[in-house]
Amino acid sequence: VTYGSSGKVLNPKAVREARDLFYALLASTRAFQGSKEPPWPSVGQYVRAEIARTVPTMAGGQEDARRLQLAVLAACLKLECCISGTHSMDLVGLEPFGEYVSLPGLDCTFPGGYSSLAERLLSDLPEGTVLFNKAVRTIQWQGSFREEGDDARVFPVRVECEDGDVFLADHVIITVPLGFLKEHHQEFFQPPLPERKAQAIRSLGFGTNNKIFLEFEQPFWEPEQQLLEVVWEDESPLEEPNADLEANWFKKLIGFVVLQPPEQHGHVLCGFIAGKESEHMETLSDAEVLSAMTRVLRTMTGNPNLPAPRSVLRSRWHSAPYTRGSYSYVAVGSSGDDIDVLAQPLPEDPRDPRPLQLLFAGEATHRTFYSTTHGALLSGWREAERLNQLFQA
């Protein structure tokens, strides 16, 4: 169901037409993959230029219907910001955009939450193998380090933790998010990373997409409703959005998914919000977020007496010191080659007698599945296999 800010359910046919146009434009971006001279630097600029071209014929030329379709297109761009993990599609490069691959099939929700995936992987390891609450201060590589009292064995890598503990190793796999690397790579690695890799870290995009869960005593939605979308009817992709975050942050919210089944989760809606507005939301109190969400729901349903949610829970990916955002995208000025450079192990010289000292995994190192859990998982298997090959050789 798509609600408008006028408090009414919007005409499904008008919504569908606008959405079909948007996804046709998004699909047409694939034509620019590998192009030496794409028509625009970013996905956002290209999509808006194409929308501007179709405006005269939109909705049969009827002004009200046209305004509505433009408002729906503005909402589609916000949804795409959530999917791409970016503040604006103007930051997402047009030429490399088509390299991303959507995995076929439905999204999978783990009944026990995401942690059940990690727990399954951990179950194969001896207890105590994984150490928690061991924040790392620095990784020294290309060194000659010895354990105290054992001069026979020399290690090229030394990992020092915030608590002073030290681990020596032949190989270290680094899986920290790109957001952390952007802020800390200069002091995190000693010696610093080669300029090529540092440049890839700077060039690739990394943004924020947060979830806001609202729990209700009773549902105000119908049992068959799965998605409650929000369209602000005075918005258009051809006009600059209001930059006043404090007053308008909640307008970046794309709507709510109904968590299924209610027997397991209760009556819970999950909202999605990306970008600077999402980062502003993290600075607010639970009460402020709950109040803003209540206003949004009352506005879109046209019911000023709609009961407020009884509780709110939200992610704060940007504030988290070891993530500093959600996931990566290929920004204007970067390319899939930067992802491959980020994934390249160090030292770079294949003839180095101490190979694979630093290996890199995580979603931002997978050229076609970046921004996803499966991309992260596959990249970890890739680096483990790289070490397997070395050990077998």
N, C-alpha and C positions, 0 to 999 in steps of 0.2 A: 504494500500500500504506500502510495506517495502522498504525503501531506504538504500543503502549501502554507506559507506564513499567514495567509488570510484565515486560517482555521478550517479549511475545507479539504476533503480528499480531491486530488487533481484528476482531471480527465485522463483515464488510462491510455486512450488512443494518442493524445497529444504527447504524453510522457514517452510512450513507446516510439513515436516518430522521432522525437528529439534524441532519444537514446540510440536508436538505430543509426542516425546520422553520425553521432559521436563515435560509435564503435566502428563504423565504416571508415571514418577519418583516421582513427587510431590504427586500424588494419593497414591503411594506405601508407603509413610511415615505413613499413617494411621495404617499400620500393627504394628507399634511400640508403639502405644498408650497403656499405662499400662505395657510396657515391663520393667522388672527389669534391663536388660542389653542391651540397644539399641546398634547397631553396631558403632555408632558415637554419640558424644554429640550434634552436631548441624545439622540442615537441610542442610546447605551449604556444610559441609564436606561429608555428606551422598550422596547428589546429585552429587557432583564433583567426588567422588569415583566411583559411578555408571557410570557416563559419561566416566571416564578413562577406565572402563572395556569394554565399547561398542565401543571405538575409533577404534580398528582394523577393525571392520565390518562396520563402519559408511560410508555412501555414496558409498557403493560397493567398498571401498578401494581406491577410486580416491582422490588424495591428495588435489586438488583445492576444490573439492566439500566438502571434509571433513573439510578443513579450514573454509569454509563458514558456515557449520553446527555448528561448534564450536563457531564461532562469533555470530550466532543467539542464541545459548544456553547462551552465556555470556549476551546477551541482555535480555533473559528471566529471568535470575537471577536478573538483575537490576529492571525489572518490579515487580518481587516478593518482592524486597526491598521496592518499593513504596507501595505495597499492605500491607506488614507487618509493614511499618513505621520503618524501621531499616537501619543502615548503611551497614550491610552485613548479608547475611543469615547464616554466621558462628556464629552470635550472637543469633540466634533463636533456642530454644531447640527442638531436634528431637522428643523425647518421647511425650511431651504434644501438639505438633503441630496439631495432628489429632483431638483434642478436639474442635477446632474452627469450627463453623457451618456457612455455607453460607446460607443466607435467600433465599428461592426460589423466582423466579420472577425477573423482571427487576429492575435496579436501578431507583429511582424516582428523577427527577429534579423538584424542586418547581419553578413555573413560576416567582414568586416574590423573588426568592433567599431563602437561609436557614432561614433568619430572619422571613419569613412569618410563619414558624412552631412555633417559639417562640411567635410571635404576636397572633397566633390563641389560644395558651394555655393561654396567658395573658388576652385575651378578656373576659374570664370567671371571672376574678378577679376584685374587686372594684378598681377604679382608685387610684393611689398613694400607692397601696399595695407593689409594688416592688420599691426599692430605688436603683438608679444607682450612679456610681462614689462613692461608699462607700467601698473602699479597707479596708480589715480587717487586723489588726496588730496581734492580739492574740485571741485565744479562751481558756478561763479558764473553766475547768469542775471539777466535784466532789467538788464544793464549796458551800458556803451558802451566797448568795448575796441578798440584799434588795434594792428596789427602794427607793429613798430619800422620806422621809415623809410617808412611808408605811411599818411599821415593821411587819405587819400581814403575808405578803406573802414572802416566801423564795424560791429563784431560784438556781438550781445547776450549771447553765451555764451563763458565762458572756462573751459577744463578744465585743471586743474593736476595733474601727476603727482607721485608720491612722489619721483621722481628730479629734480624741479625743472623738467622740460620742460613747456611750455605750448602748448595748442592753442586757437585761437579759431574760433568756429563760429556759424552762423545757427541750426543745429538739432543737437541731440544726442539719440540714442535710448539710453535707459537700460534695460539688460536684466539687471542684477544680481539675484540671488535675494532673495526677501522676507526671508530670514533675515539677510542683510547689511543690508538697509534697516532692519529692526527695531533692529539694534544701532547703526547709524551715520547714519540719515537726518538727525539734528539738526545734525551737524557737516559732513556730506557735501555738503549744498546750502546755498548762500549767495545770496540770503536763504533762510531755512528754507522748507520746503514749506508750502502753505496748511494750516490746521488740519484741514480736511475730509480731505485726503489723508493727513496724519500719523495721523489717527484710524483711517483704513482700514488703514494699515500696522500699527498697534497691535492692531486688532480681529481681523484675519484670523489663522488658525492656521498654524503652520509647524513641522513635526516632523522626526524622523529615522527613516529606514528603511535599514538597511545589509545588504550581502551578505557572506557568508563562504564563500569557495571552498576546498574541501578536495580535494587531489590524492592518489590512491591508486596503489600499485604494481599492484594487481589489484582488480577490482570485487567487493564482497561481495553486490551486488544482481543480480537477474536482468536479462538483456538487454532485456526488454520493459518493465521498470519505468521510469516517467518521474518519479514523485513519491514521496518517502518522507516521510510525515507523522508528526508526533510528538504524542501525547496524554498528558498527565500525569493519570493516572487518579484522583488524589486531589483534583483541582481542580473547581471549580464556578463558573459565572458569578454565582451567588447568594451567594458568599463573597468577602470581600476577599482579593486576592492578597497573598502575603508581601512585605513592603516591604524586606526585606534584600537589596539589590542584589548585594552582594559574594557572598553565599551562593547566590543563586537567579537571577542574571541570565540564565543559559542557558535557563531554563524559558520565556522569552518567545519563543524560537526556534520557528518554526512547522513546520520540517522542511526538506527538501532537494529541489531539482530536479536531475535527472540531466542533465548537459550532453550534448547530442547534436550531431553523431555523435562517438563515442569516437575514431574514426580521426583526427579533426581536433583534438579537445581533450584526448585521453587520458581517464583514468578520474577524472572530476571531479564532485563534488557542489557545488551552490550553495545555501547556507542563507540564510534571510531572518529578520531580527530588527528590531523597531521600538521606538521610545520610549526612556525613561530607561535601560532595560536595554541597548539598542543603544548609547547614549551612554557607558554604563559600559564596555562591551566595547571601545570605542575607546581607553580609558585603559590597557588591559592589554597585555602583551607578546605577540608572536606565539606564544611557547611556552605562555603561560597560556591563550590562546584555543584552541590546538591540543589542549592537555591537556583542557580543558573539553569540546570537541567530541568527543574520543575517548571520554570518560566517557558523554556523551549517547548516542553510537552503540552503545557496549557495553551500556548500560542498555536501550535500545529493542530491540536485536536479541536480548538475553538471552545474548550471547556475550562473556564476560569476557576472552577471548583475541583478540578482533577486532584485527587489526593497525591501528596508528595511521596516520593519513594521513601521507604523506611530506612534504607542504608545505601551508602555509595562506596565503591572500591575502584581505584584506578591505578594504572601503571604510571611510572615516572621514569621512562627510559633515558631522558636527557639529563636528569639530575643524578642518575646513578654513576658514580665515579669511574667504574670500569667498563661502562658501555658508551655513555655520552651521546645517546641516540639509539635508534632502532636497527636500521640496516642500510645497506649501500645502494647507490644507483650510479649509472654512468653519466657523469655531469657534462655540461657543455665544456669543451676543451679537453676532455679525456676520451678514452676509447677502451674497447675490450682488451687491447694490448696492455693497458695499464693493469688490468686484472691479472693477466699472465705474468707480468713483471712482479706484482705483489706476491704471487704464488711461487716464484722462483726461489729455490733453496740457496743458502749461502754457505761457504764462499762460492762466487760465480765461476771461478776457474775449475773446469771439470778435471784438470790434472792435479788439483790440490791433493796432497797425500792424506789430508784429514777432511774428507768430503762430508757434506750434509750436516754441518754443525748446527745451522738454524734452518728449520723447515717451517713453512707457513700454511695454515689451514684456516677455515672459517668461511662463512657465506661470501664475503667480499673477495675471496680467491677463486670462486667458481665462475667461469666466463659466461655460461648460459643460464645457470640457476642461482645467480647472486640474489640476495635478499630473502632466501628461503631456508627452511629447516633441512630440506633434503639436500640443498646445495652445501650447507654446512657439514652434514653427515658424510656426503660423498667426498668432500675435500679432505676430511679426516682419514677416510679409508685410503684415499689417493696417497697421502703422505706416509701412512703406515706401510702401504705397498712399496713405496719408494725405498723405505728402510729395509723391508723384506728382501727386495732385489739386491741391495747392497750386501746384506748379511749372507745371502745365498752365493753371491759372487766371491 
